[in-house]
Amino acid sequence: NQGYDAIAFLDDDNWFTPDHIETMVELYTRSDAVVCTASRTIHRWDGSLMPVIDTWNDGVNNVDTSCLFLTRLAFPLVSNWAMMPPKLGPVCDRIYWQSIQKQATPTSHAPAPTVCFRSLYKVHYEILGEPAPRGAKSSEDVDKPIEWFNNLPDSERNYWGAALGIL
């Protein structure tokens, strides 16, 4: 409502490469997708690059929120993000991506990484045989919010599903 042409999300622990916005605008121009997604590199908590291939953020099955670039026609989807209950925080990226897909929103993915993701996920460190930092997240940490959602009474689950655009 401020007259902007696009919204790019960025978690406070991540950063964009200098050409990120230019890459997203070029992708939008070439593809006419209303949601463009970026690839990312994985970094240790100190910011150093981890030689890990990011298979999760593929622009098809999953997209990290910091890798999203929503153009004006996708702005109505912002309300789905605003409705996210805190309990779903650990999986908010997955749920938001589901809401984008559920709306059959045209998307396009840039294969060259322009988002730098500072990881606190144990799996990234385990792949390299490195100790994970204190407080690193395991798969169990990610399963808890999904379990919470699935165990809600039907009426609450239906409410949140509709509010988040996933039902």
Phi, psi and omega per residue, in radians:
N1 nan -0.011 3.116
Q2 -1.681 -0.001 3.110
G3 1.604 0.186 3.129
Y4 -1.308 2.762 -3.135
D5 -1.680 -0.337 -3.090
A6 -2.758 2.792 3.064
I7 -2.221 2.267 3.030
A8 -2.091 2.219 3.118
F9 -1.509 2.617 3.058
L10 -2.670 2.001 3.043
D11 -1.138 2.634 -3.044
D12 -1.188 -0.245 3.120
D13 -1.728 0.003 3.123
N14 -1.894 3.003 3.045
W15 -2.639 2.762 3.096
F16 -1.643 2.580 2.939
T17 -1.276 2.792 -3.084
P18 -1.013 -0.433 -3.103
D19 -1.730 0.201 -3.057
H20 -1.026 -0.974 -3.074
I21 -1.090 -0.750 3.105
E22 -1.025 -0.747 3.126
T23 -1.096 -0.742 -3.140
M24 -1.170 -0.724 3.126
V25 -1.123 -0.736 3.104
E26 -1.103 -0.727 3.108
L27 -1.090 -0.771 3.103
Y28 -1.058 -0.793 -3.113
T29 -1.097 -0.719 -3.139
R30 -1.257 -0.632 -2.939
S31 -1.827 -0.413 -2.998
D32 1.071 0.326 3.037
A33 -1.241 2.489 3.135
V34 -1.498 -0.304 3.007
V35 -2.186 2.121 3.083
C36 -1.911 2.536 -3.110
T37 -2.210 2.593 -3.109
A38 -1.915 2.677 2.942
S39 -1.451 2.933 -3.096
R40 -2.475 2.750 2.982
T41 -1.778 2.684 -3.126
I42 -1.816 2.353 -3.093
H43 -2.245 2.607 3.029
R44 -1.176 2.940 -3.113
W45 -1.072 -0.485 3.110
D46 -1.393 -0.023 3.102
G47 1.705 -0.192 -3.119
S48 -1.245 2.501 -3.093
L49 -1.171 2.352 3.054
M50 -1.764 2.277 3.114
P51 -1.349 1.148 -3.105
V52 -2.125 2.294 3.066
I53 -1.449 2.214 -3.103
D54 -1.494 1.704 3.135
T55 -1.569 -0.233 -3.091
W56 -1.327 -0.825 -3.055
N57 -1.510 1.316 -2.986
D58 -1.782 -0.046 -3.130
G59 1.344 0.032 3.114
V60 -2.117 -1.103 -3.091
N61 -1.493 -0.620 -3.103
N62 -2.591 2.633 3.034
V63 -2.545 2.219 3.035
D64 -1.155 2.460 -3.089
T65 -0.987 -0.638 3.132
S66 -1.157 -0.200 -3.141
C67 -1.708 0.095 -3.113
L68 -1.615 2.489 3.056
F69 -2.366 1.820 -3.093
L70 -1.714 2.197 3.079
T71 -1.562 3.005 -3.009
R72 -0.853 -0.730 -3.115
L73 -1.168 -0.290 3.120
A74 -1.685 -0.037 -3.096
F75 -0.970 -0.584 3.094
P76 -1.027 -0.389 3.127
L77 -1.252 -0.267 -3.137
V78 -1.081 -0.550 3.134
S79 -1.097 -0.552 3.090
N80 -1.098 -0.682 3.112
W81 -1.168 -0.730 -3.097
A82 -1.139 -0.441 -3.111
M83 -1.497 -0.051 -3.049
M84 -1.093 2.085 3.089
P85 -1.254 2.532 -3.106
P86 -0.946 -0.561 -3.130
K87 -1.062 -0.422 -3.135
L88 -1.621 0.116 -3.116
G89 -0.844 -0.802 -3.114
P90 -1.137 -0.289 3.130
V91 -2.181 0.320 -3.061
C92 -1.041 -0.616 3.120
D93 -1.044 -0.800 -3.108
R94 -1.115 -0.761 -3.107
I95 -1.178 -0.756 3.138
Y96 -1.110 -0.718 3.099
W97 -1.099 -0.689 3.082
Q98 -1.049 -0.704 -3.131
S99 -1.160 -0.627 3.088
I100 -1.150 -0.777 3.127
Q101 -1.169 -0.676 -3.110
K102 -1.077 -0.547 3.119
Q103 -1.407 0.024 -3.091
A104 0.956 0.718 -3.134
T105 -1.283 2.234 3.080
P106 -1.116 2.209 -3.118
T107 -2.214 2.797 3.041
S108 -2.576 2.527 -3.034
H109 -2.067 2.337 3.068
A110 -1.605 2.113 -3.088
P111 -1.282 -0.465 3.134
A112 -1.399 2.202 -3.068
P113 -1.188 2.298 3.063
T114 -2.253 0.102 3.054
V115 -2.076 2.364 3.105
C116 -1.864 2.049 -3.020
F117 -1.852 2.030 3.098
R118 -1.466 1.982 -2.980
S119 -1.611 2.361 2.934
L120 -2.095 0.532 3.114
Y121 -1.784 2.199 -3.108
K122 -0.941 -0.669 -3.046
V123 -1.004 -0.669 -3.130
H124 -1.121 -0.621 3.131
Y125 -1.364 -0.677 3.130
E126 -1.077 -0.662 3.113
I127 -0.991 -0.640 -3.107
L128 -1.620 -0.007 -3.117
G129 1.220 0.493 -3.132
E130 -1.870 2.635 3.051
P131 -1.229 2.413 3.105
A132 -1.337 2.593 3.096
P133 -1.145 2.729 3.102
R134 -1.025 2.362 3.141
G135 1.528 0.096 3.141
A136 -1.113 2.620 -3.063
K137 -1.612 2.453 3.075
S138 -1.882 3.067 3.109
S139 -1.111 -0.517 3.105
E140 -1.116 -0.627 3.117
D141 -1.104 -0.584 3.139
V142 -1.371 -0.535 -3.127
D143 -1.237 -0.511 -3.060
K144 -1.024 -0.839 -3.138
P145 -1.163 -0.560 3.097
I146 -1.169 -0.721 3.086
E147 -1.091 -0.756 3.104
W148 -0.996 -0.839 -3.109
F149 -1.095 -0.818 -3.110
N150 -1.144 -0.439 -3.125
N151 -1.594 -0.007 3.075
L152 -1.140 2.640 2.998
P153 -1.012 2.638 -3.080
D154 -0.874 -0.773 -3.082
S155 -1.097 -0.718 3.121
E156 -1.229 -0.737 3.127
R157 -1.091 -0.714 3.100
N158 -1.156 -0.681 3.096
Y159 -1.055 -0.931 -3.110
W160 -1.141 -0.659 3.107
G161 -1.061 -0.731 3.113
A162 -1.238 -0.758 -3.128
A163 -1.092 -0.589 -3.115
L164 -1.578 -0.065 3.090
G165 1.290 0.450 -3.124
I166 -1.894 -0.060 3.080
L167 -1.912 nan nan
